[in-house]
Amino acid sequence: MAGASRTGNDSLGIQALLWTLPVLLLALYVVPFAGVVSWSVTQPEIGFAQYWRILSGGDMTNVFLRTLRIAVISTTITVLVGYCLSYYWVMGSRLRQTILEVCIFIPFWISVLVRAFGWLIILRDNGMANSFLMAAHVITEPLGTGRNEFAVIVGMVHFMVPFSVFPMATVMRKIDRRILLAAHGLGADPATVFRKIFLPLSMPGVFAAFVMVLVFSVGFFVTPAILGGGRVVMVAEAVFVQMFQTTNWGLGAAMSVVLLLLIGAIVGLAYRLLGVRSFVG
């Protein structure tokens, strides 16, 4: 009897532990999100007017289109740069690997605010880049690289490259080197080995990195707000403005819901087209 009672108590304890995480997720995410959805259809009046404003082709629609365009461009550049870094990190000599490890991990020690303001100092009209080019007589007037989409993309790429490296490097490390050696032994040149063997085998990591970076990029706030200077407004900044400056809580909530649905659609589409194996290598 005592043993059965102890077993029953252990089972109850295990059940309690298993249900703790779902209950926390429900309390911390689902319930607040339900409140946001409620605001989107009740503020300032009941209805779907805020969603219609987003989808009707006005300023809010342009904000979403701009966000997607910048996110896709920055994600593409990030994955290309990250792939090169991952390749040399995995396939390079020990010295090269050490140097790349330092370059990859150092950005994690620097605040996103510090990095954004650093790029602002470099790219503004009287910043370091324009001053150097004008002193070298390469240009005669500033290029206008600050507070525009170019500056936002540069800042986003710089922030996201380290995140893109890890999934690609993980997949590359799993590639059997004997396959590459066999291809070399059969007379394939390095370019052919890379194009026909290494690149296809590393594509799961590329897909995973692309989706992860794209999801992060769609919701970027700090970097576009600083480097865009109010001229390049993305969705996250627009939500902040509607919530805390214009106090239009209904529109801000509706934009948040649409943004979350957009991110969910991106992840769901990637999962459906590529499958879970593409994300785990």
Secondary structure, 3 states (H helix, E strand, C coil): CHHHHHHHHHHHHHHHHHHHHHHHHHHHHHHHHHHHHHHHHHCCCCCCHHHHHHHCCCHHHHHHHHHHHHHHHHHHHHHHHHHHHHHHHHHCCHHHHHHHHHHHHHHHHCCHHHHHHHHHHHHCCCCHHHHHHHHCCCCCCCCCCCCCHHHHHHHHHHHHHHHHHHHHHHHHHCCCHHHHHHHHHCCCCHHHHHHHHHHHHHHHHHHHHHHHHHHHHHCCCHHHHHHHCCCCCCHHHHHHHHHHCCCCHHHHHHHHHHHHHHHHHHHHHHHHHHCCHHHHC
